[in-house]
Amino acid sequence: MSIPYLTMLGFAALALAAVAIELAARRPNSPLWTVGDCLAYITRPRLGRLGVLLAWLWVGWHFFAR
Amino acid sequence: MATQPPPVEVRRRPTRAILAGFGAAGFAGVAGGFASFTWQATVCVMLGGAVIVLLGMLRPQRRRLAPTPRRGALAWAILAVGFLGWEGSALVTGSGPSHPSLSLLLDPVLEPHAVRSVAFLGWLLGGWMLVRR
């Protein structure tokens, strides 16, 4: 198997893991946090909010401008 | 005795939201026409990004508390480290054909104008959802 396919499989596995964690977190009485819970924790301080927004901005720059 | 007329339900027309939506869609349509590594694409990203970041910092935040205990976030922390490691290793090795970064993999997918515009609009929408928290 050539390496680009391995790279793609790696990203696909990460995406699937994210979906699995989110679904598991949404189950009743789940000890896991959802993405929303994580964002609520990180964005509670002003600096955290700015950090998340700058990370979002970086994603846009990386995919559309760089 | 005069009876009171029933209260009239006043529907708020979401004019501002509709206008903002059309504006964002139009902006994404224009931004999607610019290829990567052009100053126009950079300007579009910075302009859209600046609006969202400003809104995010000026808008009052809805105080939503995260649940406890914090070990519930451990799975996400591991996933984030995994992603950063995988993407980082691609960038460190020069993001070539042997181990491309995610953006390099998505470049052919994002090449058509329509797809790029939809993706740009999705990016703006993601930013708006972060601001609305």
N, CA and C atoms of all chains as a GROMACS GRO file, in nm:
protein
  597
    1MET      N    1   0.085  -0.119   0.000
    1MET     CA    2   0.000   0.000   0.000
    1MET      C    3   0.089   0.125   0.000
    2SER      N    4   0.065   0.218  -0.092
    2SER     CA    5   0.152   0.335  -0.103
    2SER      C    6   0.118   0.432   0.010
    3ILE      N    7   0.216   0.514   0.043
    3ILE     CA    8   0.204   0.599   0.161
    3ILE      C    9   0.090   0.700   0.154
    4PRO      N   10   0.061   0.764   0.038
    4PRO     CA   11  -0.053   0.858   0.038
    4PRO      C   12  -0.181   0.791   0.086
    5TYR      N   13  -0.203   0.664   0.049
    5TYR     CA   14  -0.324   0.597   0.096
    5TYR      C   15  -0.320   0.577   0.245
    6LEU      N   16  -0.200   0.550   0.298
    6LEU     CA   17  -0.186   0.539   0.444
    6LEU      C   18  -0.220   0.670   0.511
    7THR      N   19  -0.173   0.779   0.451
    7THR     CA   20  -0.202   0.912   0.506
    7THR      C   21  -0.352   0.937   0.507
    8MET      N   22  -0.417   0.904   0.396
    8MET     CA   23  -0.561   0.924   0.388
    8MET      C   24  -0.634   0.837   0.489
    9LEU      N   25  -0.586   0.714   0.504
    9LEU     CA   26  -0.648   0.625   0.604
    9LEU      C   27  -0.631   0.682   0.744
   10GLY      N   28  -0.516   0.741   0.770
   10GLY     CA   29  -0.492   0.802   0.900
   10GLY      C   30  -0.592   0.912   0.929
   11PHE      N   31  -0.612   1.001   0.831
   11PHE     CA   32  -0.709   1.109   0.851
   11PHE      C   33  -0.851   1.055   0.862
   12ALA      N   34  -0.883   0.955   0.783
   12ALA     CA   35  -1.017   0.895   0.790
   12ALA      C   36  -1.041   0.831   0.926
   13ALA      N   37  -0.939   0.765   0.979
   13ALA     CA   38  -0.951   0.703   1.111
   13ALA      C   39  -0.974   0.808   1.219
   14LEU      N   40  -0.904   0.920   1.207
   14LEU     CA   41  -0.922   1.029   1.304
   14LEU      C   42  -1.064   1.086   1.296
   15ALA      N   43  -1.114   1.102   1.172
   15ALA     CA   44  -1.250   1.154   1.155
   15ALA      C   45  -1.353   1.058   1.213
   16LEU      N   46  -1.334   0.930   1.187
   16LEU     CA   47  -1.427   0.829   1.241
   16LEU      C   48  -1.422   0.826   1.394
   17ALA      N   49  -1.302   0.841   1.449
   17ALA     CA   50  -1.288   0.842   1.594
   17ALA      C   51  -1.362   0.962   1.654
   18ALA      N   52  -1.355   1.076   1.585
   18ALA     CA   53  -1.425   1.195   1.634
   18ALA      C   54  -1.576   1.172   1.635
   19VAL      N   55  -1.627   1.113   1.529
   19VAL     CA   56  -1.771   1.085   1.522
   19VAL      C   57  -1.810   0.986   1.632
   20ALA      N   58  -1.728   0.884   1.652
   20ALA     CA   59  -1.758   0.783   1.754
   20ALA      C   60  -1.759   0.844   1.894
   21ILE      N   61  -1.663   0.929   1.923
   21ILE     CA   62  -1.657   0.993   2.055
   21ILE      C   63  -1.780   1.082   2.076
   22GLU      N   64  -1.816   1.158   1.973
   22GLU     CA   65  -1.931   1.247   1.985
   22GLU      C   66  -2.060   1.167   2.008
   23LEU      N   67  -2.076   1.060   1.933
   23LEU     CA   68  -2.196   0.978   1.951
   23LEU      C   69  -2.199   0.914   2.090
   24ALA      N   70  -2.084   0.867   2.135
   24ALA     CA   71  -2.077   0.807   2.268
   24ALA      C   72  -2.105   0.910   2.377
   25ALA      N   73  -2.059   1.032   2.354
   25ALA     CA   74  -2.077   1.138   2.454
   25ALA      C   75  -2.224   1.180   2.465
   26ARG      N   76  -2.298   1.161   2.356
   26ARG     CA   77  -2.439   1.204   2.357
   26ARG      C   78  -2.532   1.101   2.420
   27ARG      N   79  -2.477   0.988   2.456
   27ARG     CA   80  -2.560   0.886   2.520
   27ARG      C   81  -2.596   0.930   2.661
   28PRO      N   82  -2.710   0.887   2.716
   28PRO     CA   83  -2.746   0.928   2.852
   28PRO      C   84  -2.641   0.884   2.954
   29ASN      N   85  -2.614   0.971   3.048
   29ASN     CA   86  -2.520   0.943   3.159
   29ASN      C   87  -2.379   0.911   3.109
   30SER      N   88  -2.344   0.962   2.994
   30SER     CA   89  -2.210   0.936   2.942
   30SER      C   90  -2.108   1.022   3.017
   31PRO      N   91  -1.995   0.963   3.058
   31PRO     CA   92  -1.892   1.044   3.125
   31PRO      C   93  -1.811   1.128   3.027
   32LEU      N   94  -1.828   1.102   2.898
   32LEU     CA   95  -1.750   1.174   2.797
   32LEU      C   96  -1.811   1.312   2.770
   33TRP      N   97  -1.727   1.402   2.731
   33TRP     CA   98  -1.773   1.536   2.693
   33TRP      C   99  -1.804   1.537   2.544
   34THR      N  100  -1.905   1.616   2.506
   34THR     CA  101  -1.930   1.641   2.364
   34THR      C  102  -1.837   1.754   2.317
   35VAL      N  103  -1.834   1.778   2.189
   35VAL     CA  104  -1.755   1.888   2.135
   35VAL      C  105  -1.804   2.020   2.196
   36GLY      N  106  -1.935   2.033   2.210
   36GLY     CA  107  -1.992   2.153   2.270
   36GLY      C  108  -1.945   2.173   2.412
   37ASP      N  109  -1.936   2.067   2.489
   37ASP     CA  110  -1.887   2.076   2.626
   37ASP      C  111  -1.742   2.124   2.628
   38CYS      N  112  -1.662   2.068   2.538
   38CYS     CA  113  -1.520   2.109   2.532
   38CYS      C  114  -1.509   2.257   2.497
   39LEU      N  115  -1.587   2.299   2.398
   39LEU     CA  116  -1.582   2.440   2.357
   39LEU      C  117  -1.632   2.530   2.470
   40ALA      N  118  -1.734   2.486   2.543
   40ALA     CA  119  -1.784   2.566   2.655
   40ALA      C  120  -1.674   2.585   2.759
   41TYR      N  121  -1.596   2.483   2.783
   41TYR     CA  122  -1.488   2.492   2.881
   41TYR      C  123  -1.376   2.582   2.832
   42ILE      N  124  -1.337   2.564   2.705
   42ILE     CA  125  -1.223   2.639   2.651
   42ILE      C  126  -1.258   2.786   2.633
   43THR      N  127  -1.381   2.815   2.590
   43THR     CA  128  -1.416   2.953   2.557
   43THR      C  129  -1.469   3.032   2.675
   44ARG      N  130  -1.470   2.972   2.791
   44ARG     CA  131  -1.520   3.044   2.908
   44ARG      C  132  -1.432   3.166   2.941
   45PRO      N  133  -1.300   3.149   2.948
   45PRO     CA  134  -1.219   3.270   2.960
   45PRO      C  135  -1.206   3.340   2.826
   46ARG      N  136  -1.192   3.472   2.832
   46ARG     CA  137  -1.186   3.552   2.710
   46ARG      C  138  -1.070   3.508   2.619
   47LEU      N  139  -0.958   3.476   2.684
   47LEU     CA  140  -0.840   3.435   2.608
   47LEU      C  141  -0.866   3.303   2.534
   48GLY      N  142  -0.938   3.214   2.600
   48GLY     CA  143  -0.973   3.088   2.536
   48GLY      C  144  -1.063   3.108   2.416
   49ARG      N  145  -1.155   3.201   2.431
   49ARG     CA  146  -1.245   3.233   2.320
   49ARG      C  147  -1.166   3.287   2.200
   50LEU      N  148  -1.074   3.378   2.230
   50LEU     CA  149  -0.990   3.434   2.124
   50LEU      C  150  -0.906   3.325   2.060
   51GLY      N  151  -0.853   3.235   2.141
   51GLY     CA  152  -0.771   3.127   2.088
   51GLY      C  153  -0.849   3.037   1.993
   52VAL      N  154  -0.972   3.004   2.031
   52VAL     CA  155  -1.055   2.918   1.945
   52VAL      C  156  -1.087   2.990   1.814
   53LEU      N  157  -1.120   3.118   1.823
   53LEU     CA  158  -1.151   3.193   1.700
   53LEU      C  159  -1.029   3.208   1.610
   54LEU      N  160  -0.912   3.228   1.670
   54LEU     CA  161  -0.791   3.239   1.589
   54LEU      C  162  -0.757   3.103   1.525
   55ALA      N  163  -0.783   2.994   1.597
   55ALA     CA  164  -0.762   2.861   1.540
   55ALA      C  165  -0.856   2.840   1.420
   56TRP      N  166  -0.980   2.884   1.436
   56TRP     CA  167  -1.076   2.876   1.325
   56TRP      C  168  -1.028   2.959   1.206
   57LEU      N  169  -0.975   3.078   1.236
   57LEU     CA  170  -0.922   3.164   1.129
   57LEU      C  171  -0.804   3.097   1.059
   58TRP      N  172  -0.719   3.034   1.136
   58TRP     CA  173  -0.604   2.965   1.079
   58TRP      C  174  -0.649   2.852   0.985
   59VAL      N  175  -0.755   2.780   1.024
   59VAL     CA  176  -0.807   2.673   0.938
   59VAL      C  177  -0.850   2.732   0.803
   60GLY      N  178  -0.922   2.842   0.806
   60GLY     CA  179  -0.965   2.905   0.682
   60GLY      C  180  -0.848   2.950   0.597
   61TRP      N  181  -0.751   3.012   0.662
   61TRP     CA  182  -0.633   3.059   0.588
   61TRP      C  183  -0.558   2.939   0.528
   62HIS      N  184  -0.546   2.832   0.605
   62HIS     CA  185  -0.469   2.715   0.561
   62HIS      C  186  -0.534   2.648   0.439
   63PHE      N  187  -0.668   2.641   0.438
   63PHE     CA  188  -0.735   2.570   0.331
   63PHE      C  189  -0.770   2.659   0.210
   64PHE      N  190  -0.787   2.787   0.232
   64PHE     CA  191  -0.835   2.871   0.121
   64PHE      C  192  -0.733   2.974   0.071
   65ALA      N  193  -0.632   3.003   0.150
   65ALA     CA  194  -0.544   3.112   0.110
   65ALA      C  195  -0.396   3.074   0.098
   66ARG      N  196  -0.352   2.981   0.177
   66ARG     CA  197  -0.207   2.956   0.184
   66ARG      C  198  -0.155   2.898   0.054
   67MET      N  199  -7.004   4.411   2.983
   67MET     CA  200  -6.859   4.427   3.005
   67MET      C  201  -6.787   4.398   2.875
   68ALA      N  202  -6.698   4.488   2.834
   68ALA     CA  203  -6.626   4.471   2.708
   68ALA      C  204  -6.520   4.362   2.725
   69THR      N  205  -6.516   4.272   2.631
   69THR     CA  206  -6.415   4.166   2.641
   69THR      C  207  -6.287   4.211   2.572
   70GLN      N  208  -6.175   4.167   2.629
   70GLN     CA  209  -6.045   4.202   2.572
   70GLN      C  210  -6.022   4.118   2.448
   71PRO      N  211  -5.972   4.179   2.343
   71PRO     CA  212  -5.939   4.100   2.224
   71PRO      C  213  -5.822   4.006   2.256
   72PRO      N  214  -5.819   3.893   2.191
   72PRO     CA  215  -5.708   3.799   2.219
   72PRO      C  216  -5.575   3.862   2.177
   73PRO      N  217  -5.470   3.832   2.253
   73PRO     CA  218  -5.338   3.890   2.219
   73PRO      C  219  -5.294   3.844   2.080
   74VAL      N  220  -5.240   3.939   2.007
   74VAL     CA  221  -5.193   3.909   1.872
   74VAL      C  222  -5.048   3.860   1.880
   75GLU      N  223  -5.024   3.748   1.822
   75GLU     CA  224  -4.887   3.697   1.821
   75GLU      C  225  -4.805   3.776   1.720
   76VAL      N  226  -4.703   3.840   1.770
   76VAL     CA  227  -4.617   3.917   1.679
   76VAL      C  228  -4.501   3.829   1.635
   77ARG      N  229  -4.498   3.804   1.507
   77ARG     CA  230  -4.387   3.724   1.455
   77ARG      C  231  -4.274   3.817   1.415
   78ARG      N  232  -4.156   3.786   1.475
   78ARG     CA  233  -4.041   3.868   1.437
   78ARG      C  234  -3.985   3.812   1.308
   79ARG      N  235  -3.981   3.895   1.204
   79ARG     CA  236  -3.925   3.844   1.080
   79ARG      C  237  -3.774   3.849   1.092
   80PRO      N  238  -3.712   3.740   1.069
   80PRO     CA  239  -3.565   3.736   1.083
   80PRO      C  240  -3.496   3.804   0.965
   81THR      N  241  -3.529   3.932   0.945
   81THR     CA  242  -3.474   4.002   0.828
   81THR      C  243  -3.324   4.010   0.834
   82ARG      N  244  -3.273   4.044   0.954
   82ARG     CA  245  -3.129   4.062   0.965
   82ARG      C  246  -3.055   3.932   0.940
   83ALA      N  247  -3.110   3.822   0.991
   83ALA     CA  248  -3.046   3.692   0.972
   83ALA      C  249  -3.049   3.651   0.825
   84ILE      N  250  -3.162   3.677   0.760
   84ILE     CA  251  -3.174   3.641   0.618
   84ILE      C  252  -3.076   3.723   0.534
   85LEU      N  253  -3.070   3.852   0.562
   85LEU     CA  254  -2.977   3.939   0.488
   85LEU      C  255  -2.832   3.896   0.511
   86ALA      N  256  -2.800   3.864   0.637
   86ALA     CA  257  -2.664   3.818   0.669
   86ALA      C  258  -2.633   3.688   0.597
   87GLY      N  259  -2.731   3.600   0.590
   87GLY     CA  260  -2.712   3.473   0.522
   87GLY      C  261  -2.686   3.493   0.373
   88PHE      N  262  -2.765   3.578   0.310
   88PHE     CA  263  -2.745   3.606   0.168
   88PHE      C  264  -2.611   3.675   0.145
   89GLY      N  265  -2.577   3.764   0.236
   89GLY     CA  266  -2.449   3.834   0.225
   89GLY      C  267  -2.333   3.738   0.235
   90ALA      N  268  -2.341   3.647   0.332
   90ALA     CA  269  -2.234   3.548   0.350
   90ALA      C  270  -2.226   3.455   0.229
   91ALA      N  271  -2.341   3.417   0.176
   91ALA     CA  272  -2.342   3.328   0.058
   91ALA      C  273  -2.281   3.399  -0.062
   92GLY      N  274  -2.317   3.525  -0.080
   92GLY     CA  275  -2.260   3.601  -0.190
   92GLY      C  276  -2.111   3.619  -0.175
   93PHE      N  277  -2.069   3.651  -0.055
   93PHE     CA  278  -1.926   3.668  -0.027
   93PHE      C  279  -1.851   3.537  -0.051
   94ALA      N  280  -1.910   3.426  -0.008
   94ALA     CA  281  -1.846   3.294  -0.029
   94ALA      C  282  -1.840   3.262  -0.178
   95GLY      N  283  -1.943   3.305  -0.252
   95GLY     CA  284  -1.943   3.282  -0.396
   95GLY      C  285  -1.829   3.353  -0.465
   96VAL      N  286  -1.803   3.475  -0.419
   96VAL     CA  287  -1.691   3.550  -0.475
   96VAL      C  288  -1.558   3.492  -0.429
   97ALA      N  289  -1.547   3.464  -0.300
   97ALA     CA  290  -1.421   3.412  -0.243
   97ALA      C  291  -1.384   3.278  -0.303
   98GLY      N  292  -1.484   3.198  -0.336
   98GLY     CA  293  -1.457   3.067  -0.393
   98GLY      C  294  -1.396   3.072  -0.532
   99GLY      N  295  -1.405   3.187  -0.595
   99GLY     CA  296  -1.350   3.202  -0.729
   99GLY      C  297  -1.201   3.226  -0.731
  100PHE      N  298  -1.144   3.253  -0.615
  100PHE     CA  299  -1.001   3.281  -0.608
  100PHE      C  300  -0.923   3.158  -0.566
  101ALA      N  301  -0.817   3.132  -0.637
  101ALA     CA  302  -0.734   3.014  -0.606
  101ALA      C  303  -0.646   3.043  -0.485
  102SER      N  304  -0.591   2.938  -0.429
  102SER     CA  305  -0.498   2.954  -0.317
  102SER      C  306  -0.373   3.028  -0.364
  103PHE      N  307  -0.303   3.085  -0.268
  103PHE     CA  308  -0.179   3.158  -0.293
  103PHE      C  309  -0.199   3.284  -0.378
  104THR      N  310  -0.323   3.335  -0.381
  104THR     CA  311  -0.348   3.464  -0.444
  104THR      C  312  -0.381   3.565  -0.334
  105TRP      N  313  -0.348   3.693  -0.364
  105TRP     CA  314  -0.376   3.794  -0.261
  105TRP      C  315  -0.525   3.812  -0.241
  106GLN      N  316  -0.601   3.787  -0.346
  106GLN     CA  317  -0.746   3.800  -0.334
  106GLN      C  318  -0.803   3.698  -0.235
  107ALA      N  319  -0.752   3.574  -0.242
  107ALA     CA  320  -0.799   3.469  -0.150
  107ALA      C  321  -0.761   3.506  -0.007
  108THR      N  322  -0.640   3.557   0.010
  108THR     CA  323  -0.595   3.598   0.144
  108THR      C  324  -0.683   3.710   0.198
  109VAL      N  325  -0.714   3.806   0.115
  109VAL     CA  326  -0.798   3.918   0.158
  109VAL      C  327  -0.937   3.868   0.199
  110CYS      N  328  -0.994   3.778   0.120
  110CYS     CA  329  -1.127   3.724   0.150
  110CYS      C  330  -1.127   3.651   0.284
  111VAL      N  331  -1.026   3.570   0.306
  111VAL     CA  332  -1.018   3.494   0.433
  111VAL      C  333  -1.000   3.591   0.550
  112MET      N  334  -0.912   3.688   0.532
  112MET     CA  335  -0.886   3.782   0.642
  112MET      C  336  -1.009   3.870   0.670
  113LEU      N  337  -1.079   3.908   0.564
  113LEU     CA  338  -1.197   3.991   0.581
  113LEU      C  339  -1.307   3.915   0.654
  114GLY      N  340  -1.339   3.796   0.602
  114GLY     CA  341  -1.441   3.713   0.667
  114GLY      C  342  -1.401   3.677   0.809
  115GLY      N  343  -1.272   3.643   0.825
  115GLY     CA  344  -1.223   3.606   0.956
  115GLY      C  345  -1.228   3.721   1.055
  116ALA      N  346  -1.194   3.840   1.007
  116ALA     CA  347  -1.195   3.957   1.097
  116ALA      C  348  -1.335   3.986   1.148
  117VAL      N  349  -1.433   3.974   1.059
  117VAL     CA  350  -1.571   4.000   1.100
  117VAL      C  351  -1.614   3.902   1.209
  118ILE      N  352  -1.585   3.775   1.186
  118ILE     CA  353  -1.627   3.673   1.282
  118ILE      C  354  -1.552   3.688   1.414
  119VAL      N  355  -1.423   3.711   1.408
  119VAL     CA  356  -1.345   3.725   1.531
  119VAL      C  357  -1.392   3.847   1.611
  120LEU      N  358  -1.417   3.957   1.540
  120LEU     CA  359  -1.467   4.077   1.609
  120LEU      C  360  -1.602   4.051   1.674
  121LEU      N  361  -1.691   3.988   1.599
  121LEU     CA  362  -1.823   3.954   1.654
  121LEU      C  363  -1.807   3.863   1.776
  122GLY      N  364  -1.716   3.770   1.765
  122GLY     CA  365  -1.696   3.674   1.874
  122GLY      C  366  -1.644   3.739   2.000
  123MET      N  367  -1.562   3.841   1.984
  123MET     CA  368  -1.503   3.904   2.102
  123MET      C  369  -1.594   4.013   2.158
  124LEU      N  370  -1.678   4.073   2.074
  124LEU     CA  371  -1.764   4.183   2.121
  124LEU      C  372  -1.899   4.134   2.170
  125ARG      N  373  -1.943   4.020   2.117
  125ARG     CA  374  -2.076   3.970   2.152
  125ARG      C  375  -2.074   3.914   2.293
  126PRO      N  376  -2.175   3.941   2.374
  126PRO     CA  377  -2.178   3.881   2.507
  126PRO      C  378  -2.192   3.730   2.497
  127GLN      N  379  -2.113   3.663   2.577
  127GLN     CA  380  -2.107   3.518   2.570
  127GLN      C  381  -2.217   3.456   2.655
  128ARG      N  382  -2.280   3.354   2.599
  128ARG     CA  383  -2.378   3.279   2.677
  128ARG      C  384  -2.299   3.188   2.772
  129ARG      N  385  -2.327   3.204   2.899
  129ARG     CA  386  -2.247   3.130   2.998
  129ARG      C  387  -2.298   2.988   3.008
  130ARG      N  388  -2.237   2.900   2.934
  130ARG     CA  389  -2.275   2.760   2.943
  130ARG      C  390  -2.162   2.686   3.014
  131LEU      N  391  -2.196   2.621   3.121
  131LEU     CA  392  -2.092   2.554   3.198
  131LEU      C  393  -2.062   2.417   3.140
  132ALA      N  394  -1.934   2.384   3.137
  132ALA     CA  395  -1.895   2.251   3.095
  132ALA      C  396  -1.919   2.154   3.210
  133PRO      N  397  -1.949   2.029   3.182
  133PRO     CA  398  -1.974   1.935   3.291
  133PRO      C  399  -1.844   1.897   3.361
  134THR      N  400  -1.856   1.838   3.475
  134THR     CA  401  -1.741   1.786   3.548
  134THR      C  402  -1.759   1.636   3.560
  135PRO      N  403  -1.662   1.551   3.585
  135PRO     CA  404  -1.522   1.591   3.595
  135PRO      C  405  -1.458   1.614   3.459
  136ARG      N  406  -1.345   1.683   3.462
  136ARG     CA  407  -1.280   1.722   3.338
  136ARG      C  408  -1.218   1.604   3.262
  137ARG      N  409  -1.210   1.488   3.327
  137ARG     CA  410  -1.151   1.375   3.254
  137ARG      C  411  -1.241   1.332   3.138
  138GLY      N  412  -1.364   1.386   3.136
  138GLY     CA  413  -1.453   1.357   3.023
  138GLY      C  414  -1.400   1.411   2.892
  139ALA      N  415  -1.306   1.506   2.900
  139ALA     CA  416  -1.248   1.564   2.779
  139ALA      C  417  -1.124   1.489   2.734
  140LEU      N  418  -1.085   1.386   2.809
  140LEU     CA  419  -0.959   1.316   2.780
  140LEU      C  420  -0.957   1.256   2.639
  141ALA      N  421  -1.070   1.197   2.600
  141ALA     CA  422  -1.077   1.136   2.466
  141ALA      C  423  -1.050   1.239   2.357
  142TRP      N  424  -1.107   1.357   2.374
  142TRP     CA  425  -1.086   1.463   2.275
  142TRP      C  426  -0.941   1.513   2.277
  143ALA      N  427  -0.884   1.518   2.396
  143ALA     CA  428  -0.744   1.563   2.406
  143ALA      C  429  -0.652   1.465   2.333
  144ILE      N  430  -0.678   1.336   2.350
  144ILE     CA  431  -0.597   1.234   2.282
  144ILE      C  432  -0.616   1.244   2.132
  145LEU      N  433  -0.741   1.265   2.090
  145LEU     CA  434  -0.769   1.279   1.947
  145LEU      C  435  -0.700   1.402   1.888
  146ALA      N  436  -0.704   1.512   1.963
  146ALA     CA  437  -0.640   1.635   1.915
  146ALA      C  438  -0.490   1.616   1.901
  147VAL      N  439  -0.429   1.548   1.998
  147VAL     CA  440  -0.285   1.521   1.990
  147VAL      C  441  -0.256   1.431   1.870
  148GLY      N  442  -0.342   1.333   1.848
  148GLY     CA  443  -0.324   1.244   1.734
  148GLY      C  444  -0.332   1.319   1.602
  149PHE      N  445  -0.432   1.406   1.590
  149PHE     CA  446  -0.446   1.483   1.466
  149PHE      C  447  -0.328   1.576   1.445
  150LEU      N  448  -0.291   1.648   1.550
  150LEU     CA  449  -0.178   1.741   1.537
  150LEU      C  450  -0.050   1.667   1.503
  151GLY      N  451  -0.035   1.549   1.560
  151GLY     CA  452   0.084   1.469   1.530
  151GLY      C  453   0.085   1.423   1.385
  152TRP      N  454  -0.030   1.375   1.337
  152TRP     CA  455  -0.040   1.324   1.199
  152TRP      C  456  -0.021   1.438   1.099
  153GLU      N  457  -0.090   1.548   1.123
  153GLU     CA  458  -0.078   1.664   1.034
  153GLU      C  459   0.060   1.725   1.046
  154GLY      N  460   0.110   1.732   1.167
  154GLY     CA  461   0.242   1.790   1.191
  154GLY      C  462   0.352   1.712   1.123
  155SER      N  463   0.340   1.579   1.128
  155SER     CA  464   0.442   1.496   1.063
  155SER      C  465   0.439   1.518   0.912
  156ALA      N  466   0.322   1.543   0.857
  156ALA     CA  467   0.312   1.571   0.713
  156ALA      C  468   0.378   1.705   0.681
  157LEU      N  469   0.353   1.803   0.765
  157LEU     CA  470   0.411   1.936   0.740
  157LEU      C  471   0.562   1.935   0.758
  158VAL      N  472   0.608   1.863   0.860
  158VAL     CA  473   0.752   1.857   0.889
  158VAL      C  474   0.827   1.789   0.775
  159THR      N  475   0.765   1.686   0.716
  159THR     CA  476   0.830   1.615   0.604
  159THR      C  477   0.811   1.687   0.472
  160GLY      N  478   0.760   1.809   0.475
  160GLY     CA  479   0.749   1.890   0.354
  160GLY      C  480   0.617   1.876   0.280
  161SER      N  481   0.524   1.801   0.339
  161SER     CA  482   0.390   1.786   0.281
  161SER      C  483   0.397   1.746   0.133
  162GLY      N  484   0.481   1.649   0.105
  162GLY     CA  485   0.496   1.605  -0.033
  162GLY      C  486   0.400   1.492  -0.066
  163PRO      N  487   0.414   1.435  -0.186
  163PRO     CA  488   0.324   1.327  -0.228
  163PRO      C  489   0.335   1.203  -0.140
  164SER      N  490   0.450   1.185  -0.072
  164SER     CA  491   0.467   1.065   0.010
  164SER      C  492   0.384   1.072   0.138
  165HIS      N  493   0.372   1.189   0.195
  165HIS     CA  494   0.294   1.205   0.319
  165HIS      C  495   0.233   1.345   0.317
  166PRO      N  496   0.124   1.361   0.239
  166PRO     CA  497   0.066   1.494   0.223
  166PRO      C  498  -0.011   1.540   0.346
  167SER      N  499  -0.018   1.671   0.364
  167SER     CA  500  -0.100   1.728   0.470
  167SER      C  501  -0.246   1.723   0.426
  168LEU      N  502  -0.335   1.751   0.520
  168LEU     CA  503  -0.478   1.746   0.489
  168LEU      C  504  -0.515   1.848   0.382
  169SER      N  505  -0.454   1.966   0.389
  169SER     CA  506  -0.486   2.068   0.290
  169SER      C  507  -0.439   2.026   0.150
  170LEU      N  508  -0.326   1.959   0.143
  170LEU     CA  509  -0.277   1.911   0.013
  170LEU      C  510  -0.370   1.803  -0.042
  171LEU      N  511  -0.421   1.719   0.046
  171LEU     CA  512  -0.515   1.615   0.003
  171LEU      C  513  -0.646   1.675  -0.048
  172LEU      N  514  -0.686   1.784   0.014
  172LEU     CA  515  -0.815   1.843  -0.022
  172LEU      C  516  -0.805   1.944  -0.136
  173ASP      N  517  -0.683   1.978  -0.177
  173ASP     CA  518  -0.667   2.076  -0.286
  173ASP      C  519  -0.746   2.039  -0.413
  174PRO      N  520  -0.734   1.916  -0.464
  174PRO     CA  521  -0.811   1.882  -0.586
  174PRO      C  522  -0.963   1.887  -0.560
  175VAL      N  523  -1.004   1.855  -0.439
  175VAL     CA  524  -1.147   1.855  -0.406
  175VAL      C  525  -1.200   1.999  -0.405
  176LEU      N  526  -1.116   2.090  -0.356
  176LEU     CA  527  -1.159   2.230  -0.342
  176LEU      C  528  -1.130   2.315  -0.466
  177GLU      N  529  -1.086   2.253  -0.573
  177GLU     CA  530  -1.051   2.330  -0.692
  177GLU      C  531  -1.172   2.391  -0.764
  178PRO      N  532  -1.282   2.316  -0.786
  178PRO     CA  533  -1.396   2.376  -0.856
  178PRO      C  534  -1.455   2.493  -0.778
  179HIS      N  535  -1.493   2.594  -0.851
  179HIS     CA  536  -1.544   2.718  -0.792
  179HIS      C  537  -1.661   2.691  -0.697
  180ALA      N  538  -1.758   2.610  -0.745
  180ALA     CA  539  -1.878   2.585  -0.666
  180ALA      C  540  -1.845   2.514  -0.534
  181VAL      N  541  -1.759   2.414  -0.544
  181VAL     CA  542  -1.723   2.338  -0.424
  181VAL      C  543  -1.647   2.427  -0.326
  182ARG      N  544  -1.557   2.508  -0.381
  182ARG     CA  545  -1.478   2.597  -0.297
  182ARG      C  546  -1.567   2.700  -0.227
  183SER      N  547  -1.666   2.750  -0.301
  183SER     CA  548  -1.758   2.848  -0.242
  183SER      C  549  -1.842   2.785  -0.131
  184VAL      N  550  -1.890   2.665  -0.154
  184VAL     CA  551  -1.970   2.596  -0.052
  184VAL      C  552  -1.884   2.569   0.072
  185ALA      N  553  -1.760   2.527   0.049
  185ALA     CA  554  -1.671   2.501   0.161
  185ALA      C  555  -1.640   2.630   0.237
  186PHE      N  556  -1.621   2.738   0.163
  186PHE     CA  557  -1.595   2.869   0.226
  186PHE      C  558  -1.715   2.912   0.310
  187LEU      N  559  -1.834   2.892   0.254
  187LEU     CA  560  -1.955   2.925   0.329
  187LEU      C  561  -1.966   2.838   0.454
  188GLY      N  562  -1.930   2.712   0.440
  188GLY     CA  563  -1.929   2.622   0.556
  188GLY      C  564  -1.833   2.669   0.663
  189TRP      N  565  -1.718   2.718   0.619
  189TRP     CA  566  -1.618   2.771   0.712
  189TRP      C  567  -1.674   2.894   0.785
  190LEU      N  568  -1.738   2.984   0.710
  190LEU     CA  569  -1.799   3.102   0.772
  190LEU      C  570  -1.908   3.061   0.871
  191LEU      N  571  -1.988   2.963   0.832
  191LEU     CA  572  -2.096   2.915   0.919
  191LEU      C  573  -2.038   2.855   1.047
  192GLY      N  574  -1.928   2.782   1.033
  192GLY     CA  575  -1.862   2.726   1.152
  192GLY      C  576  -1.817   2.836   1.246
  193GLY      N  577  -1.762   2.942   1.190
  193GLY     CA  578  -1.721   3.055   1.272
  193GLY      C  579  -1.839   3.120   1.341
  194TRP      N  580  -1.947   3.134   1.268
  194TRP     CA  581  -2.068   3.195   1.326
  194TRP      C  582  -2.121   3.110   1.441
  195MET      N  583  -2.116   2.978   1.425
  195MET     CA  584  -2.164   2.889   1.531
  195MET      C  585  -2.075   2.900   1.655
  196LEU      N  586  -1.945   2.927   1.635
  196LEU     CA  587  -1.857   2.948   1.749
  196LEU      C  588  -1.892   3.078   1.820
  197VAL      N  589  -1.930   3.178   1.742
  197VAL     CA  590  -1.963   3.309   1.799
  197VAL      C  591  -2.093   3.303   1.877
  198ARG      N  592  -2.186   3.221   1.831
  198ARG     CA  593  -2.318   3.214   1.891
  198ARG      C  594  -2.321   3.143   2.025
  199ARG      N  595  -2.209   3.077   2.062
  199ARG     CA  596  -2.207   2.998   2.186
  199ARG      C  597  -2.229   3.086   2.309
   0.00000   0.00000   0.00000
